[in-house]
């Protein structure tokens, strides 16, 4: 787990197109997970009734 946290934000060197696609796909998955977690929380915050 510590290795994952230390590698976040590092610029990785890619040599082939497949390496680039793999890197971009991983970053895209992280963005999607962050969106799917934060959107329902934001939706509840906006539509909160007192």
DOPAPA-352705 format. One record per residue: residue number from 1; residue in one letter; z, x, y of N, C-alpha, C in turn. Coordinates in Angstrom, 1 decimal. Each point is the difference from the previous one (the first is absolute). Layout:
SITE     k   r     n_c3     n_c1     n_c2    ca_c3    ca_c1    ca_c2     c_c3     c_c1     c_c2
SITE   NUM   a        Z        X        Y        Z        X        Y        Z        X        Y
...
//
This chain:
SITE     k   r     n_c3     n_c1     n_c2    ca_c3    ca_c1    ca_c2     c_c3     c_c1     c_c2
SITE     1   x      0.0      0.8     -1.2      0.0     -0.8      1.2      0.0      0.9      1.3
SITE     2   x      0.7      1.1     -0.1      0.1      0.8      1.2     -1.4      0.7      0.3
SITE     3   x     -0.7      0.3     -1.1     -1.3      0.6      0.2     -1.0     -1.0      0.7
SITE     4   x      0.2     -1.3     -0.4     -0.9     -1.0      0.7      0.3     -0.1      1.5
SITE     5   x      1.3      0.1      0.3      0.4     -0.1      1.4     -0.5      1.2      0.8
SITE     6   x      0.0      1.2     -0.6     -0.4      1.2      0.7     -1.5      0.1      0.1
SITE     7   x     -0.8     -0.7     -0.8     -1.4      0.1      0.1     -0.6     -1.1      0.9
SITE     8   x      0.8     -1.0      0.4     -0.5     -1.0      0.9     -0.2      0.7      1.4
SITE     9   x     -1.2     -0.2      0.5     -0.4      0.5      1.3     -0.6      1.4      0.0
SITE    10   x     -0.1      0.6     -1.2     -0.6      1.3     -0.1     -1.5     -0.2      0.0
SITE    11   x     -0.8      0.9      0.6     -1.4      0.0     -0.1     -0.4      0.7     -1.3
SITE    12   x     -0.8     -0.8     -0.8     -0.4      0.6     -1.3     -1.4      0.5      0.1
SITE    13   x     -0.3      1.1     -0.7     -1.3      0.6      0.0     -0.8     -0.6     -1.2
SITE    14   x     -1.1     -0.6      0.3     -0.8     -0.6     -1.1     -1.3      0.9     -0.1
SITE    15   x     -0.5      0.1     -1.2     -1.2      0.8     -0.3     -1.2     -0.8     -0.4
SITE    16   x      0.3     -1.2     -0.6     -1.1     -0.8     -0.5      0.1     -1.4      0.6
SITE    17   x     -1.0     -0.7     -0.2     -0.1     -1.4      0.5      1.0     -0.9     -0.8
SITE    18   x      0.1      0.3     -1.3      1.0     -0.7     -0.8      1.4      0.2      0.5
SITE    19   x      0.3      1.2      0.3      1.4      0.3      0.5      0.2     -0.7      1.3
SITE    20   x     -1.0     -0.1      0.9      0.2     -0.7      1.2      0.2     -1.5     -0.2
SITE    21   x     -0.8     -0.6     -0.9      0.1     -1.4     -0.3      1.4     -0.3     -0.6
SITE    22   x      0.5      0.9     -0.9      1.3     -0.2     -0.6      1.1      0.0      1.1
SITE    23   x     -0.1      1.0      0.9      1.0      0.1      1.1      0.0     -1.2      0.9
SITE    24   x     -1.2     -0.4      0.4     -0.1     -1.2      0.9      0.5     -1.3     -0.7
SITE    25   x     -0.3     -0.1     -1.3      0.4     -1.2     -0.7      1.5      0.0     -0.1
SITE    26   x      0.7      1.1     -0.2      1.4      0.1      0.0      0.6     -0.4      1.4
SITE    27   x     -0.5      0.5      1.0      0.4     -0.4      1.4     -0.2     -1.4      0.2
SITE    28   x     -1.1     -0.6     -0.4     -0.3     -1.4      0.2      1.0     -0.9     -0.7
SITE    29   x      0.3      0.4     -1.2      1.0     -0.7     -0.8      1.4     -0.1      0.7
SITE    30   x      0.4      1.2      0.6      1.2      0.0      0.7      0.0     -0.9      1.2
SITE    31   x     -1.1      0.0      0.7     -0.2     -0.9      1.2      0.1     -1.5     -0.4
SITE    32   x     -0.7     -0.3     -1.1      0.0     -1.4     -0.5      1.4     -0.4     -0.4
SITE    33   x      0.8      0.8     -0.7      1.3     -0.3     -0.5      0.9     -0.2      1.3
SITE    34   x     -0.1      0.8      1.0      0.8     -0.1      1.2     -0.4     -1.3      0.7
SITE    35   x     -1.2     -0.4      0.0     -0.4     -1.3      0.6      0.5     -1.2     -0.7
SITE    36   x     -0.1      0.1     -1.4      0.4     -1.2     -0.8      1.6     -0.1      0.0
SITE    37   x      0.7      1.0      0.4      1.4     -0.1      0.1      0.4     -0.5      1.4
SITE    38   x     -0.6      0.6      1.0      0.4     -0.4      1.4     -0.5     -1.3      0.5
SITE    39   x     -1.2     -0.5     -0.5     -0.5     -1.2      0.5      0.8     -1.2     -0.3
SITE    40   x      0.5     -0.2     -1.2      0.9     -1.2     -0.2      1.3      0.0      0.8
SITE    41   x      0.5      1.2      0.2      1.2      0.2      0.9     -0.3     -0.4      1.4
SITE    42   x     -1.1      0.5      0.5     -0.5     -0.4      1.4     -0.3     -1.4      0.1
SITE    43   x     -0.6     -0.6     -1.0     -0.3     -1.5      0.0      1.2     -0.8      0.1
SITE    44   x      1.0      0.4     -0.8      1.3     -0.8      0.0      0.7      0.2      1.4
SITE    45   x     -0.1      1.2      0.6      0.6      0.2      1.3     -0.7     -0.9      1.0
SITE    46   x     -1.3     -0.1      0.0     -0.8     -0.7      1.0      0.3     -1.5     -0.2
SITE    47   x      0.1     -0.5     -1.2      0.1     -1.5     -0.3      1.5     -0.4     -0.2
SITE    48   x      0.9      0.8      0.4      1.4     -0.3     -0.2      0.4     -1.2      0.9
SITE    49   x      0.7     -1.0     -0.6      0.4     -1.1      0.8      1.6      0.1      0.1
SITE    50   x      0.4     -0.3      1.2      1.5      0.1      0.3      0.6     -1.3     -0.4
//
